[in-house]
């Protein structure tokens, strides 16, 4: 699995999932349940993950949409 985006914005992560799905890339959101357990205060960002072999394609799709992301900086 490869992380391609991390955010507290539920609308943004939903849009990114739809964007990737439209390109045939299956994605998974991690930490959604943890965030809910913490009271949904937004303290724990959700991580958008894809299969490692689809990582480069997913990153390319997100960059084309203006959503460049570097997990090492977050």
N, C-alpha and C positions, 0 to 999 in steps of 0.2 A: 504494500500500500504506500502511496505517496500523498503527502499533504500538498494541496494546490491553493488553498485559501483558508484564512482564519478570520472570523469576525463575530461580533455580538449582534449584528444587524440581521434579524430574522428574514426581513423582506429581501435583502441583498443575497443572502445564502440561498433562499428559495429561487431567486432569479438565476443565480449561477448554476444551480442544479438543473433548471429548465434549459439553460443555454447549453450545458454539456450534454444533456439528454437529447437535445435537438441535433447534436453532432454524433450521436450514437455512442457516447461515453457514459458508462454507468458510474455514478458517484454515491458516496455514503457520507452522512454527517455524523461525526463523532462528538461526544461530550454534550449532546442535547439533553440527555437525562440527568447528567451531573448538574447542568445549569439549572434545570427545573428543581432539583433537590436543594440547591443553594438559594432557592426563593426567586428565581428568575430575575435577579437584580443585574444581570449582565456582567458579573465578575469573571465568569469562566467563558471564554470565547468558544464557539463551535468551530470544529475543523472539518473542512470539505476534503474528502479523500477520494482517490481513484486508484485503480489497479496500476501497479508500477509500470507495466508495459504500455499503458495508455497515458502515463504521466506527461511525456513530452508533447503529445497531441493536445491534452487538456490545458497545459500551460500556454500553448500557442493560441488556443481558442480564447482563453481568458485575456491574453495580451491583446489580441485583435479586438476584443470588446472594451479595451481600455482598463482592464483590471489586473495590471501587472502586480505580482506579489512575490516576496522573498521571505519564506518562513524563518530564515536565519535572523531576520531583523525584527521579529515579533515574538 
